Amino acid sequence: SDVFETYSYLLADIALALPCQLKRFCEKTNVQPPLEFDSEWMETLCQYFMASSQASSSGKKQIRKVLVYVCGSKEKYRLVRDKYALCSYISKVSDMCSSVRFDPSNLTATLIHLPYNSLLKLIEQLRLCDEIAKNRTINWQAFCLEETSTLPHLFLISLS
């Protein structure tokens, strides 16, 4: 058995524990101004969370724990995670359907001709968006208010 077999997992666990320990230390010592994690932290943790979909449940649980701690509440965690996921899914959908452009002055669209495997990937991305929209409607609405081109683009894709 290799001594360094679990090295990458241990290193990831230590790296994930650092933000929590840093925030706890700053809270205990009353550091002014209080430690706040910016959007780059949230985005990095969300990327790591989504990239770890094949990771062990304990690894994903650790990422979720850190993200909840950094966000401050479960509601904010869900909002941040869902917004990041929706951005990622919609971006993939847009890339797959790049031949379709939304032009409000011209409501005709070219048809999407995708190979079967690409169509399956497109449907999967849309299913993931639908899952968030059904389960956490407020997060979906907040995303659509921020990204105003999303709904027209999805509508145009549905017509082609």
Secondary structure per residue as TSV (DSSP state, phi and psi in degrees):
chain	resnum	aa	ss	phi	psi
A	1	S	-	360.0	137.8
A	2	D	-	-81.8	131.5
A	3	V	T	-65.1	-33.3
A	4	F	T	-96.0	15.3
A	5	E	T	-59.7	-41.7
A	6	T	T	-98.1	11.7
A	7	Y	H	-56.8	-46.8
A	8	S	H	-64.5	-37.0
A	9	Y	H	-67.6	-42.3
A	10	L	H	-64.5	-40.9
A	11	L	H	-63.6	-41.6
A	12	A	H	-64.3	-42.3
A	13	D	H	-61.5	-42.1
A	14	I	H	-65.7	-43.9
A	15	A	H	-62.9	-36.1
A	16	L	H	-73.4	-28.6
A	17	A	H	-77.1	-24.3
A	18	L	H	-58.6	-48.4
A	19	P	H	-59.8	-39.8
A	20	C	H	-64.0	-45.4
A	21	Q	H	-65.0	-39.4
A	22	L	H	-63.8	-44.5
A	23	K	H	-65.6	-43.2
A	24	R	H	-60.7	-43.9
A	25	F	H	-61.0	-44.9
A	26	C	H	-66.0	-35.1
A	27	E	H	-69.5	-39.8
A	28	K	H	-70.0	-35.5
A	29	T	T	-94.0	4.2
A	30	N	T	52.8	47.3
A	31	V	-	-64.9	133.5
A	32	Q	S	-115.1	134.6
A	33	P	S	-70.6	158.4
A	34	P	-	-61.7	148.8
A	35	L	-	-69.6	124.7
A	36	E	-	-125.9	136.6
A	37	F	-	-92.7	128.2
A	38	D	-	-82.5	-177.1
A	39	S	H	-64.7	-26.6
A	40	E	H	-64.1	-39.5
A	41	W	H	-61.1	-47.9
A	42	M	H	-61.2	-44.5
A	43	E	H	-64.1	-42.8
A	44	T	H	-62.2	-44.5
A	45	L	H	-65.5	-38.5
A	46	C	H	-65.4	-40.7
A	47	Q	H	-60.9	-45.3
A	48	Y	H	-64.1	-39.6
A	49	F	H	-62.7	-46.5
A	50	M	H	-71.4	-34.2
A	51	A	H	-70.9	-21.8
A	52	S	G	-93.0	22.3
A	53	S	G	-62.3	-25.2
A	54	Q	G	-94.7	-1.3
A	55	A	S	-73.4	169.5
A	56	S	-	-65.1	157.6
A	57	S	H	-64.3	-31.4
A	58	S	H	-69.3	-35.2
A	59	G	H	-67.1	-43.1
A	60	K	H	-67.8	-35.9
A	61	K	H	-63.7	-40.9
A	62	Q	H	-63.8	-43.3
A	63	I	H	-63.0	-44.2
A	64	R	H	-60.9	-42.0
A	65	K	H	-61.6	-44.6
A	66	V	H	-66.1	-42.9
A	67	L	H	-64.9	-40.0
A	68	V	H	-63.4	-43.1
A	69	Y	H	-64.3	-43.1
A	70	V	H	-68.6	-37.9
A	71	C	H	-72.3	-31.7
A	72	G	S	102.2	-26.6
A	73	S	S	-153.6	159.8
A	74	K	H	-66.1	-35.3
A	75	E	H	-64.4	-45.6
A	76	K	H	-67.1	-37.4
A	77	Y	H	-58.6	-47.3
A	78	R	H	-63.0	-40.2
A	79	L	H	-63.9	-47.7
A	80	V	H	-62.8	-47.4
A	81	R	H	-62.5	-44.8
A	82	D	H	-67.1	-40.6
A	83	K	H	-63.2	-42.1
A	84	Y	H	-65.2	-44.2
A	85	A	H	-63.0	-44.7
A	86	L	H	-63.3	-41.2
A	87	C	H	-58.0	-44.5
A	88	S	H	-64.6	-47.3
A	89	Y	H	-64.7	-46.2
A	90	I	H	-66.0	-36.4
A	91	S	H	-62.4	-42.2
A	92	K	H	-65.5	-40.8
A	93	V	H	-61.9	-45.0
A	94	S	H	-62.8	-40.5
A	95	D	H	-63.4	-41.4
A	96	M	H	-67.6	-31.6
A	97	C	T	-108.4	34.1
A	98	S	T	-62.4	-18.3
A	99	S	T	-73.8	-16.5
A	100	V	-	-97.0	122.6
A	101	R	-	-118.2	139.3
A	102	F	-	-91.5	121.6
A	103	D	B	-130.0	107.2
A	104	P	T	-57.6	-28.1
A	105	S	T	-78.8	-21.2
A	106	N	B	-127.3	101.6
A	107	L	-	-86.6	13.0
A	108	T	-	-90.7	141.2
A	109	A	-	-127.1	151.8
A	110	T	-	-80.0	149.9
A	111	L	-	-73.0	147.2
A	112	I	-	-88.9	122.9
A	113	H	-	-117.0	100.1
A	114	L	-	-117.2	146.1
A	115	P	-	-62.3	159.6
A	116	Y	H	-55.8	-46.1
A	117	N	H	-63.3	-38.3
A	118	S	H	-67.8	-37.4
A	119	L	H	-62.6	-40.4
A	120	L	H	-62.1	-41.4
A	121	K	H	-64.9	-40.4
A	122	L	H	-61.9	-45.9
A	123	I	H	-62.4	-39.2
A	124	E	H	-64.0	-42.3
A	125	Q	H	-64.0	-41.1
A	126	L	H	-67.6	-35.9
A	127	R	H	-63.9	-40.5
A	128	L	H	-64.8	-39.8
A	129	C	H	-63.4	-43.2
A	130	D	H	-62.2	-39.0
A	131	E	H	-60.6	-44.2
A	132	I	H	-66.7	-43.3
A	133	A	H	-62.1	-36.4
A	134	K	H	-76.0	-43.7
A	135	N	H	-82.6	-33.9
A	136	R	-	-135.2	71.3
A	137	T	H	-56.6	-39.4
A	138	I	H	-62.4	-38.7
A	139	N	H	-66.3	-39.7
A	140	W	H	-63.2	-44.1
A	141	Q	H	-64.7	-41.0
A	142	A	H	-62.7	-40.3
A	143	F	H	-63.1	-45.7
A	144	C	H	-65.9	-31.9
A	145	L	H	-68.9	-35.5
A	146	E	H	-75.7	-44.1
A	147	E	S	-103.9	82.4
A	148	T	T	-68.3	-17.3
A	149	S	T	-84.5	-8.5
A	150	T	H	-62.6	-55.0
A	151	L	H	-63.5	-45.8
A	152	P	H	-60.4	-38.2
A	153	H	H	-66.3	-44.1
A	154	L	H	-64.0	-38.1
A	155	F	H	-64.6	-44.3
A	156	L	H	-62.7	-40.7
A	157	I	H	-63.1	-39.4
A	158	S	H	-66.5	-25.5
A	159	L	H	-80.5	-21.1
A	160	S	-	-94.4	360.0
